Amino acid sequence: MKLFNIFVGIMGFFGLVFLISRFFPHSYRIEKSTTINLPVEQTYAYLNNMKYWNDWSPWNKSIDSTMVVFYSQVKTGKGATQYFRGNLVGNGRFKITESIPNEKIQFHLSLNGGELAIYQTFYLKNIGGQTQLNWVDTGDVGNNPIYRFMLPSRISSQEQGFEEGLKTIKEAAERKR
């Protein structure tokens, strides 16, 4: 009987966790922006070229000194792909999935055979000869209660990463002038 009560208590705990998780959001949208002191055409050309991603992407040798990077034959625009592998980051790739000149670049990050898959978008807008760059990530974690509990922390972490990333993009793009 005591074992049964322990079992019921454990099941009750997990049931309560599941019910509470229903009050947490399942979808998210993260958007951060910066202004780059370059015309939108130059900013677009810079971000649309995979060879420049090592300048600003956090997925470079600064995160994993063993990282090796190589590229598809297409280096710019839709289909351009950067592959990487390293002891710390594993195997992954960035691939531009949509590229609309001077407006939008959507890309897909895939790690370890799709274990982690993220779609993000850069939106570019001309503002008086400068570029307003918005970095957007949207997604849905579904009904998994653990993911729902972790979502606020993930959003906070990713917002900080976007802010740092945009600062790095701005500095790197303006240096490339």
For each residue, the residues with C-beta under 8 A, 3 or more apart:
1: 4 5
2: 5 6
3: 6 7
4: 1 7 8
5: 1 2 8 9
6: 2 3 9 10
7: 3 4 10 11
8: 4 5 11 12
9: 5 6 12 13
10: 6 7 13 14
11: 7 8 14 15
12: 8 9 15 16
13: 9 10 16 17
14: 10 11 17 18
15: 11 12 18 19
16: 12 13 19 20
17: 13 14 20 21 145
18: 14 15 21 22 145
19: 15 16 22
20: 16 17 23 24 145
21: 17 18 24 145 146 148 149
22: 18 19 148
23: 20
24: 20 21 148 149 151 152
25: 28 148 151
26: 140 141 142 143 148 151
27: 138 139 140 141
28: 25 137 138 139 140 141 151 154 155
29: 136 137 138
30: 136 137 138 155 158 159 162
31: 134 135 136 137
32: 134 135 159 162 163 166
33: 132 133 134 135 166
34: 132 133 166 167 169 170
35: 127 130 131 132 133 170
36: 43 130 131 133 169 170 173 174
37: 130 170 174
38: 42 43 46 130 131 173 174 177
39: 42 43 126 129 130 131
40: 43 44 102 124 125 126 131
41: 44 45 102
42: 38 39 45 46 131 173 177
43: 36 38 39 40 46 47 124 131 133 173
44: 40 41 47 48 101 102 103 105 124 131
45: 41 42 48 49
46: 38 42 43 49 52 172 173 176
47: 43 44 52 105 122 124 133 169 173
48: 44 45 76 77 80 96 99 105
49: 45 46 52 53 75 76 80
50: 53 71 72 75 76 80 81 82 94 96
51: 54 71 75
52: 46 47 49 55 56 172 176
53: 49 50 56 57 60 82 94
54: 51 57 60 61 69
55: 52 168 172 176
56: 52 53 165 168 169 172 173
57: 53 54 60 94 165
58: 62 63 161 164 165 168
59: 63 67 84 89 92 94 109
60: 53 54 57 63 67 69
61: 54 64 65 67
62: 58
63: 58 59 60 67 88 89
64: 61 67 86 87 88 89
65: 61 86
66: 86 87 88
67: 59 60 61 63 64 84 85 86 88 89
68: 84 85 86
69: 54 60 82 83 84
70: 82 83 84
71: 50 51 75 80 81 82 83
72: 50 75 79 80 81 82 83
73:
74: 77 79 80 81
75: 49 50 51 71 72 80
76: 48 49 50 80 99
77: 48 74 80 96 99
78: 96 97 98 99
79: 72 74 95 96
80: 48 49 50 71 72 74 75 76 77 95 96
81: 50 71 72 74 93 94 95 96
82: 50 53 69 70 71 72 93 94 95
83: 69 70 71 72 91 92 93
84: 59 67 68 69 70 89 91 92 93 94
85: 67 68 89 90 91 92
86: 64 65 66 67 68 89 90
87: 64 66
88: 63 64 66 67
89: 59 63 64 67 84 85 86 92 111
90: 85 86 111 112
91: 83 84 85 111 112 113
92: 59 83 84 85 89 109 110 111 112
93: 81 82 83 84 108 109 110
94: 50 53 57 59 81 82 84 107 108 109
95: 79 80 81 82 107 108 110
96: 48 50 77 78 79 80 81 99 105 106 107
97: 78 106 107 108 119
98: 78 104 105 106 121
99: 48 76 77 78 96 104 105 106
100: 103 104 105
101: 44
102: 40 41 44 124 126
103: 44 100 123 124 125
104: 98 99 100 121 122 123 124
105: 44 47 48 96 98 99 100 121 122 124
106: 96 97 98 99 119 120 121 122
107: 94 95 96 97 119 120 121 122
108: 93 94 95 97 117 118 119
109: 59 92 93 94 116 117 118 120
110: 92 93 95 113 114 116 117 118
111: 89 90 91 92 114 115 116 117
112: 90 91 92 115 116
113: 91 110
114: 110 111 117
115: 111 112
116: 109 110 111 112
117: 108 109 110 111 114
118: 108 109 110 137 139
119: 97 106 107 108 137 138 139
120: 106 107 109 135 136 137
121: 98 104 105 106 107 135 136 137
122: 47 104 105 106 107 133 134 135 136
123: 103 104 133 134 136
124: 40 43 44 47 102 103 104 105 131 132 133 134
125: 40 103 131 132 134
126: 39 40 102 129 130 131 132
127: 35 130 131 132
128:
129: 39 126
130: 35 36 37 38 39 126 127
131: 35 36 38 39 40 42 43 44 124 125 126 127
132: 33 34 35 124 125 126 127
133: 33 34 35 36 43 47 122 123 124 166 169 170
134: 31 32 33 122 123 124 125
135: 31 32 33 120 121 122 162 165 166
136: 29 30 31 120 121 122 123
137: 28 29 30 31 118 119 120 121 158 162
138: 27 28 29 30 119
139: 27 28 118 119
140: 26 27 28
141: 26 27 28 144 147 148 151
142: 26 147
143: 26 148
144: 141 147 148
145: 17 18 20 21 148 149
146: 21 149 150
147: 141 142 144 150 151
148: 21 22 24 25 26 141 143 144 145 151
149: 21 24 145 146
150: 146 147 153 154
151: 24 25 26 28 141 147 148 154 155
152: 24 155 156
153: 150 156 157
154: 28 150 151 157 158
155: 28 30 151 152 158 159
156: 152 153 159 160
157: 153 154 160 161
158: 30 137 154 155 161 162
159: 30 32 155 156 162 163
160: 156 157 163 164
161: 58 157 158 164 165
162: 30 32 135 137 158 159 165 166
163: 32 159 160 166 167
164: 58 160 161 167 168
165: 56 57 58 135 161 162 168 169
166: 32 33 34 133 135 162 163 169 170
167: 34 163 164 170 171
168: 55 56 58 164 165 171 172
169: 34 36 47 56 133 165 166 172 173
170: 34 35 36 37 133 166 167 173 174
171: 167 168 174 175
172: 46 52 55 56 168 169 175 176
173: 36 38 42 43 46 47 56 169 170 176
174: 36 37 38 170 171 177
175: 171 172
176: 46 52 55 172 173
177: 38 42 174
